[in-house]
Amino acid sequence: MRQLHWFQNDLRLADNPALESAQCADSLLCIYLLPKPRAWCNLNGIGPQRDRFLRESLGELKAALQGMGQDLMVLEGSPELVLPNVVERYAIDRMTTSYAPGWYEAQAITFLEEKLPLSLEVFRGDTLFDAAQFPFELEQLPDTFSPFRRKVEELPITAPHAAPESLPPPPAAQFDAIPRGAASPHPGLPLPGGSAAGLRRLEQFLFHTHGVADYKQTRNDLDGLGGSSTLSPWLANGALSARTVAHSIFRYEREHIANESTYWLYFELLWREFFHWRAVIDGRSLFRHGGRPGRRLLTTFEPRRFARWCAGDTDFPLVNALMRQLVATGWMSNRGRQITASCLINELELDWRYGAAFFEQQLIDYDVASNYGNWQYIAGVGSDPRRGRHFNLEKQAAQYDPGGVFTTKWGGFRPTQPEHVVDGADWPITGHL
Ligand SMILES: Cc1cc2nc3c(=O)[nH]c(=O)nc-3n(C[C@H](O)[C@H](O)[C@H](O)COP(=O)(O)OP(=O)(O)OC[C@H]3O[C@@H](n4cnc5c(N)ncnc54)[C@H](O)[C@@H]3O)c2cc1C
């Protein structure tokens, strides 16, 4: 049997059920498809830091596969266009991939299932639980987080599996080197891509610095590595599995201390879990302005306001600093994301989907379910029982950056600008006047 494994958000060898299933194949072709810029969207392509992190992750995966006599073929383009050609060219008769939440991702699988003359198996390795474990039908998934958490938090989580000791050889093919991206890691948050770096960060946060033991008090820090776990980039592209992180927390609790903070890190993984399963159910409504309930929101699109928000040049210094941190490093704390999202939705009165698309472009931990789910939550069209959050920006700055150190560090204090530009260039002045 000639098998193809299409890597998506499962860029790891360990705890990868789809890859484990390849062991009895005669040959195995490992492929990753780099996204092409979307022609219909203004926010083309992916930002430099997200691109860097992805390429580093792929480079590390390729090297690990090469160490086992395997390799990784990295091509560019959509799965609908590229994979049928690959299947034909290498006479593939079985294809595997790991489930990736999202509407386009689901559409691609449906298309490939219909189009390809082979068995396509989609494995779930990105979540803590299997749907079969839930004490409810998936269609009955709770709308909001708390009832979901209460129903699932005591369920057993399968221990992560070790990487396979060997893999079938690749077919004769050309495996090119992965070109490096233009960006290098930002000194303010030098997070390298790849499973080894993800595991190092996990060890560091739990067993070296014991950051997990007071995580509940520090998790709202605005800078990375200092307060929260900063594990999201590796979780998002699958360099680390969620089960690996959960079992490391449980080991820490057995070997050191189990307290409110250690529980809280697990609690946050349950948020990720919730948004992942909601994305399965919500389908395309995850991208609708009015969300699942089809609520009507009053927004007007003001390009200048959006441009100022993206550039970190608004009249809100903390928002500016956070947006500049995002563009420079590819990461922002959860508190920062809530503040900047609330600003775009409530102060600038813009369509939340523009903000979500900008995050999608920039975040090194971009994850369709968590990103769009959280944006909908703050906009009041998702899973928030309180129908949206409006953060008081002055209060947030006073509480989370009282001395303005973070805001100064990231250049957030900007000269104020008039709301509308009223110079001659903006007026339709004609020769009649
Ligand atoms: C508007 C907005 C957009 C977001 N977009 C993304 C995104 O694209 N990708 C992403 O991974 N997270 C997203 N989040 C969730 C959260 O902000 C990040 O997961 C978190 O800041 C990552 O930092 P950390 O790893 O230090 O988190 P920690 O606080 O250490 O949490 C541990 C892990 O739990 C998960 N987690 C924590 N909070 C959430 C949450 N609110 N929702 C879902 N999972 C969570 C993450 O996997 C995280 O790595 C978004 C939040 C908001 C408000």
The ligand as a Tripos MOL2 file, in Angstrom:
@<TRIPOS>MOLECULE
LIG
   53    58     1     0     0
SMALL
NO_CHARGES

@<TRIPOS>ATOM
      1 C1         -9.8080   37.9490   20.4270 C.3       1 LIG1
      2 C2         -9.0360   36.6950   20.8090 C.ar      1 LIG1
      3 C3         -8.4280   35.9200   19.8210 C.ar      1 LIG1
      4 C4         -7.7370   34.7510   20.1580 C.ar      1 LIG1
      5 N1         -7.1170   34.0240   19.1740 N.ar      1 LIG1
      6 C5         -6.4690   32.8660   19.5000 C.ar      1 LIG1
      7 C6         -5.8310   32.0690   18.4950 C.ar      1 LIG1
      8 O1         -5.8840   32.3640   17.2920 O.2       1 LIG1
      9 N2         -5.1550   30.9710   18.9020 N.ar      1 LIG1
     10 C7         -5.0920   30.5800   20.2120 C.ar      1 LIG1
     11 O2         -4.4510   29.5630   20.5250 O.2       1 LIG1
     12 N3         -5.7150   31.2840   21.1690 N.ar      1 LIG1
     13 C8         -6.3900   32.4100   20.8590 C.ar      1 LIG1
     14 N4         -6.9900   33.1480   21.8540 N.ar      1 LIG1
     15 C9         -7.0230   32.5980   23.2130 C.3       1 LIG1
     16 C10        -5.8930   33.0580   24.1570 C.3       1 LIG1
     17 O3         -5.7640   34.4430   24.1240 O.3       1 LIG1
     18 C11        -4.5450   32.4020   23.8110 C.3       1 LIG1
     19 O4         -4.6930   31.0080   23.7010 O.3       1 LIG1
     20 C12        -3.5240   32.6830   24.9170 C.3       1 LIG1
     21 O5         -3.3630   34.0500   25.1220 O.3       1 LIG1
     22 C13        -2.2110   32.0630   24.5380 C.3       1 LIG1
     23 O6         -1.2330   32.3480   25.5060 O.3       1 LIG1
     24 P1         -0.7140   31.2230   26.4960 P.3       1 LIG1
     25 O7         -0.3080   30.0180   25.7450 O.co2     1 LIG1
     26 O8          0.2980   31.8420   27.3690 O.co2     1 LIG1
     27 O9         -2.0460   30.9020   27.3020 O.3       1 LIG1
     28 P2         -2.2450   30.2780   28.7530 P.3       1 LIG1
     29 O10        -2.9820   31.2780   29.5570 O.co2     1 LIG1
     30 O11        -0.9830   29.7720   29.3220 O.co2     1 LIG1
     31 O12        -3.2370   29.0660   28.4740 O.3       1 LIG1
     32 C14        -2.7770   27.7460   28.1480 C.3       1 LIG1
     33 C15        -3.4200   27.3010   26.8450 C.3       1 LIG1
     34 O13        -4.8410   27.2420   26.9910 O.3       1 LIG1
     35 C16        -5.4580   27.6370   25.7630 C.3       1 LIG1
     36 N5         -6.2570   28.8550   25.9920 N.ar      1 LIG1
     37 C17        -6.0610   29.8150   26.9330 C.ar      1 LIG1
     38 N6         -7.0230   30.7510   26.8610 N.ar      1 LIG1
     39 C18        -7.8300   30.3770   25.8460 C.ar      1 LIG1
     40 C19        -9.0050   30.9540   25.2830 C.ar      1 LIG1
     41 N7         -9.5550   32.0840   25.7330 N.pl3     1 LIG1
     42 N8         -9.5580   30.3280   24.2250 N.ar      1 LIG1
     43 C20        -9.0410   29.1840   23.7190 C.ar      1 LIG1
     44 N9         -7.9450   28.5930   24.2330 N.ar      1 LIG1
     45 C21        -7.3440   29.1890   25.2790 C.ar      1 LIG1
     46 C22        -4.3290   27.9210   24.7700 C.3       1 LIG1
     47 O14        -4.1030   26.7640   24.0170 O.3       1 LIG1
     48 C23        -3.1690   28.2350   25.6910 C.3       1 LIG1
     49 O15        -1.9110   27.9930   25.1030 O.3       1 LIG1
     50 C24        -7.6750   34.3430   21.5240 C.ar      1 LIG1
     51 C25        -8.2920   35.1280   22.5040 C.ar      1 LIG1
     52 C26        -8.9580   36.2990   22.1540 C.ar      1 LIG1
     53 C27        -9.6080   37.1190   23.2340 C.3       1 LIG1
@<TRIPOS>BOND
     1     1     2 1
     2     2     3 ar
     3     2    52 ar
     4     3     4 ar
     5     4     5 ar
     6     4    50 ar
     7     5     6 ar
     8     6     7 ar
     9     6    13 1
    10     7     8 2
    11     7     9 ar
    12     9    10 ar
    13    10    11 2
    14    10    12 ar
    15    12    13 ar
    16    13    14 ar
    17    14    15 1
    18    14    50 ar
    19    15    16 1
    20    16    17 1
    21    16    18 1
    22    18    19 1
    23    18    20 1
    24    20    21 1
    25    20    22 1
    26    22    23 1
    27    23    24 1
    28    24    25 2
    29    24    26 1
    30    24    27 1
    31    27    28 1
    32    28    29 2
    33    28    30 1
    34    28    31 1
    35    31    32 1
    36    32    33 1
    37    33    34 1
    38    33    48 1
    39    34    35 1
    40    35    36 1
    41    35    46 1
    42    36    37 ar
    43    36    45 ar
    44    37    38 ar
    45    38    39 ar
    46    39    40 ar
    47    39    45 ar
    48    40    41 1
    49    40    42 ar
    50    42    43 ar
    51    43    44 ar
    52    44    45 ar
    53    46    47 1
    54    46    48 1
    55    48    49 1
    56    50    51 ar
    57    51    52 ar
    58    52    53 1
@<TRIPOS>SUBSTRUCTURE
     1 LIG1         1 GROUP 0 **** ****
